[in-house]
Amino acid sequence: MVIHVVQQGETIQSIANIYGITEADLIRDNGLENTYSLVEGQSLVIAIPEVVYTVEEGDSLTGIAEAFNVSTMQLLMNNPFLSDREYIYPGETIVISYNKKGNITLHGNTTPNIDESVLRKTLPYLTYLSIVNYTATTEGEIISYSDDTQIIEIIKLYGVIPLLLLTTFTVTGKANISIEFDLLLNQDFQNSYIQNLLNILRTKGYQGVNISFQYIDVSNIQYYNSFFALITESLNSEGYMVFVTIDPNFSNIGEEVSFERVDYTILDRLSQSIIFMNYQWATNVNPPAPIISINYLDEFLNYVNSFIPPDKIIIGIPTIGYDWELPFLPGLSNNNVMSYDGAINLASTYGVTIEFDELSQTPFFTYTRENTQHIVWFIDARSINAVLDLVVKYNLQGSGIWNINTYNPQLWLVVNSQFNIIKLKVD
């Protein structure tokens, strides 16, 4: 797998010629929308298959899978365009396999209202999928925002384990710190919370729960440990898996990386896995900064790896970007969320070059609209691959994607062309 960064004057044709691939494959693999005007600094993924097959008259996907002793799920991973198809056609090329370098667990997050075609195209790449639909409220109550019955059924069809993600956030990502600490300190609330959680799990068909903790620090970790012990004891006794998602709460003081140096040993012992992830919501009140920092993650993993077994750690990858107005004024400056395609299209529209911050391993660009300067930070294939390099470096269990509601072809190609994605037994 090679990540090519577009240089001035390069075209789809010239890049395809460099790597000996077809223009059609380059366009399809990268989900390119604007094929006539690439952006200088844009990243393109070049993944050369290990084995390919040309479809013949009378072939079926099942027959091809059997002939090469692979699963149909693997063919869907290697050829995501097939998820939109009912048939395969003679003469077209099917990727059978890539040369992989290891195994990886992939955890995703989504909401019940995800477009079904995006969901079905993405599910072959996942081990677990957490549904963002439930939030804890006062006195241990749990409310949902949408009907998740159908999405759970679809998830299981693809051999993915459905998890109920439970937070104290609103659906827009607004934090409620008072409710989280009420749950930590009030045993009656805790008992009600756990019973309500069990009722939902039994009714809906989830195989486990992913509890999101946002405010852990050295002063309160003992309360989180006690609360989590109660949850895992109750849920494990009925056969449910329990994961925990923790926000490392990165910040920087000058050039120094800062995060809460919490001992997560007990949470690690109690949980199936620990997912370290910083949620990126539609609203962001923070000043302009990289969406993710590989430098920060590296230092954080070096810390937690000293007392948490690496095969219990899942590290997050965000999938969205932000467009900030400059100069940034807290509470006054506009800030818009955008997808990867949205960022590329915006750079193309304003004819600007995409730059790359080597420390954080993330792309950015600036542009001017209506006399107002903007800066856009987002993630691309280079950022994704840098996170995967950390997974390999620290021998982690895998990575978590926040979130999968928008399909990003480059993301899945970078992962799937390098790793075997672990699939587990689904009840």
Order of alpha helices (4+ residues) and beta strands (2+ residues): beta-alpha-alpha-beta-beta-alpha-alpha-beta-beta-alpha-beta-beta-alpha-beta-alpha-alpha-beta-alpha-beta-beta-beta-alpha-beta-alpha-beta-beta-beta-alpha-beta-beta-beta-alpha-beta-alpha-beta
